[in-house]
Each structure stands twice: as C-alpha cells, then as structure tokens.
C-alpha cells in the first residue's frame, strides 16, 4: 500500500520597478542562480515644460523618465529562505516592490 506524505511549498512572487537600471541589476546579482528572473518591458514617459511662464512660448525643456521592471519567482520548502530573500529586498535603494506570498500543499507518494 502506498504511503502519502504531505508537503508545503512556499512561493514568493516579486514585481520590481526602478528608474535606475543599475540598482535593478544589482538585485539580480544578489539572487541565487536557481531563481528565475524575467525582464519586463520598460515604460518611457516624456514631457515638455515651458522655461518661462510668461511670453516666450518657443523656449521649452523636454524631459524623459524611464522605468525598468522585473519579475522574480522563488519556490522553497522552507519559509526561512523566502523570508531571507524578502529581507534582502528592503536594503535596495530606489526600487519599489510588490510581493505576493503563497503556500501550496502537495502530496508525494512513497
């Protein structure tokens, strides 16, 4: 007769956004090689400001803001590894995160 063993796997999904590409890449260097990361599209916002509020309408400055995004997924059977990863995230400057934690139960057959 087969025996069933229940296990829990913890899944941490992280979406990160930064205007600095180097800080977002430094996050990828901190991760172990087993964690998969996906570079998402970048968002470019361009806007124009008048140099002078009066008179000279031809004098304008143009600016551009770029946002780089990444997606990480961590799967582990120990919650300590997931919490250690979340602890690393708070030390990165200029990077915003959205973290979703899940736990899944699965059975294995012996």
N, C-alpha and C positions, 0 to 999 in steps of 0.2 A: 504494500500500500504506500502510495506517495505521501510525503510529508510536505506541508505548506509552511513557508516561512514568510512572515510579513516584514517588509522593509519600508522605510520612508526615505524619499529623495527630496532634497531642498533645491528649489530653482530660484535664482535671482536674475531678473531681467533689468538691465540698466540702459536708459536712454540718456545720452550726454550731449550738451550743446555748449560751444565755446566760440568766442570771437578770435581767440588766439590758437592757431593751428599747432604750435609747439607744445602748449600745455595739454592739448588733447592727445597728441602723440606720446607725450610722457606718460600718460595714463596707460597706453597700450604697452609701453615698455615695463611698467610695473606688474602687469598681469603675467601669470604663468603661461607657458606655451600651450597648455591644454585648453585654455579658454578661447572660444571663438569670438572674434570681433568683426563687425561689418561697418564699413564706412558708408554713411548715408549721404544724401545729396546736400550740397551747400546752398544756403539761401543768401542772395545778394540784394541789399536794399540800397538804392541810390536816391539821393535827394539834393535839391538845389536851394540855396539861401541867398537872399539879396545882401550885398555888402553894406548898402546904405538904406535905411528905412525911408528916406526921402529921395526925391529927384532922380538919381542915376539908376535907371532900370536895367541898363546893359551890364553893370558890374555885378556879377554873380559868382558865388563859390559853389562848386559841386563836390559832394562827399559820397562815400560809399562805405557800407558796413557789411562785412561778411560773417556769416555764422556757419560753423562746421559742426556736423552732427555725427555721432557714432552710437552703435548698439552693441551691447555685450550680453552674453548669457553664461551664467555659471551654474553648474549642476554638481551637487555634492551630497554625500550621505551624512556628513557631519555638519551640524549648524555652526560650529566654530569657524570653519573655513569661510562660510558665507559672511559671517559677522566680521571676520578679519578683513575681507575684501571691502565691506561697507565702511570699515574704519579707515582704510586707505583712502577712500574717496573724499573724506572730509578735509584732507590735507592738500588737495589740489586747488590752486587759486584760479579764479576766473572761469571755472567750469561749473555749469548747472547740471543737476542730475534729477532724473525721475527713476525711482527704484520700485520694482514690484516683486514681492516675495510670495512664493507659492510652495506648498508641500504636496507631494503626491504619494499615495500609498500604492505599493505594488507587491505582488506575491511571487515568490520563487519556489520552484519545485526541487526537492532533494531526492 
